[in-house]
């Protein structure tokens, strides 16, 4: 056994060293006359398949009060087609859109003038709620609905998606974050020209069709993701308190009042400023010929003009915390604690040190698990994480209590672990284990087209894809002294924010049901996913290893940022059921384990 462990360790060290020294991702760079840049990465590991897309270094941080959430809404609207895709009568469709824009402007002006005054006077709570309409607003809303019904007669639903899928495309999606927006799809190698036409048309002539309907889709998404979740509104307020002046202090999905208020003109101006070709990078990874790809992107994307001056740089940044902030709230949730600090932005020399510290603390062999879960037995879950974004970063510890443990005990235990990082040098053996795992994870992340696409696109949006090659070297160079210095410098009492969430009224948590999951999913997905979830729940009844189940929850938490919004309720339900099973096992109530090893 010792011999096998020695071989495994040696192999890991070799992998760590070779990956750090040899990783050399070098796409072909190609820039069009209009300034749009392309990263072309030919590889034949997956024959006849390409992952292609484009990324804009723009997200919620580029917004302002009044139009928060516009980046995310634009993500939705860009799936609704173009002047030529998504309608059977382009000329009539344009007429309807112009008329709808005129009515929206009238309704907005009236709401800001009349309805807001009624709200400030205490007559109504929400000036945008149709239930509070005056007769004048009801008449305008009826006129709008009549026009929308006419437009619907010539609208071809989901034509953008159907063209792609009809030609072998799969996985078409997009995502918006604080710092970037990305669109991507997998296509057969012989459909690169189709992709070039479709995406360039999306950028050249977006229709903003179905704006009103999509606005309410986003509003409902906000309700499901934030307002209807156990901790959503509390998290939103804690984030806002933590970031103070930073543009990270509003949610990516936007404030509700802004979602209702901004106009098509504001959306269009924002799009033309931030999504013009000089601010975009196209990324193509897979089985293709470079010269043919250059010809196609030049022919199609090269026709897109830059319509506005370059966007002004973001100048507002968060002010430092001058004292400890504490936030407490009640919710229909398990008690939980978070301690959060400011870390550093992407590319900062200390970023890899923060990432290594998080890796030292996490996982079933990490310090938090050994101390809080195993030795002290006061935590059901405990984790730490670093998030380095474009303009700032944060590092946080979070935990759920076990049994009768108090949140204050978990918080004190965290400070105990922090003191060790500040006063004791990490051993070379422990540090090397973390570096080995990071190197292995990094290596795996470059093995398929989609993973490589995302790493190229996101690092380029943050400042340059060369970071892919440099970061493993920076991780390998982290020393015990670096860890001690960073812990001492950044994790100060007066620079932290602490949140306590406690169960409302001390009563039982209102659990999600499978019907809640079914209602949250798009109709076409529910029929496929619900039977799979039910089968997994049946298998869960035979599980008797609580620690293995906790590991599953940790893995799901680590992947939470990659979960599409429409699957978030399903993810929360699955985590909930796993936790219920953990509680059953630890309480001795393990009925229904006929298939398990007793």
Secondary structure, DSSP 8 states (H G I E B T S, - for coil): -HHHHHHHHHHHHHHHHHHHHH-----EEEE-TTS-EEEEEE--SSTTEEEEEEEES-SGGG--TTSTTHHHHHHHHTTS-BSSSSBS-HHHHHHHHHHHHHHHHHHHHHIIIIIHHHHHTTS-S-TT-GGG--HHHHHHHHHHHHHHHHHHHHB-TTHHHHHHHHTT-EEEEEEE-SS-EEEEEEEEGGGHHHHHHHHHHHHH-B--TTHHHHHHHHHHHHIIIIITSSSHHHHHHHHHHHHTTSGGGS-TT--HHHHHH--HHHHHHHHHHHSSGGGEEEEEEES--HHHHHHHHHHHGGG----S--------------S-EEEEEEESS--EEEEEEE---TT-TTHHHHHHHHHHH-STTSHHIIIIIIIS--EEEEEEEEEE-SS-EEEEEEEEE-TT--HHHHHHHHHHHHHHHHHS---HHHHHHHHHHHHHHHHHTTSSHHHHHHHHHHHHHHT-TTHHHHHHHHHHT--HHHHHHHHHHH--GGGEEEEEEEEGGG-------HHHHHHHS-HHHHHHHHHHHHHHHHHHTT---HHHHHHHHHHHHHTGGGS-GGGHHHHHHHHHHHHHHHHHHHHT---S-TTS--
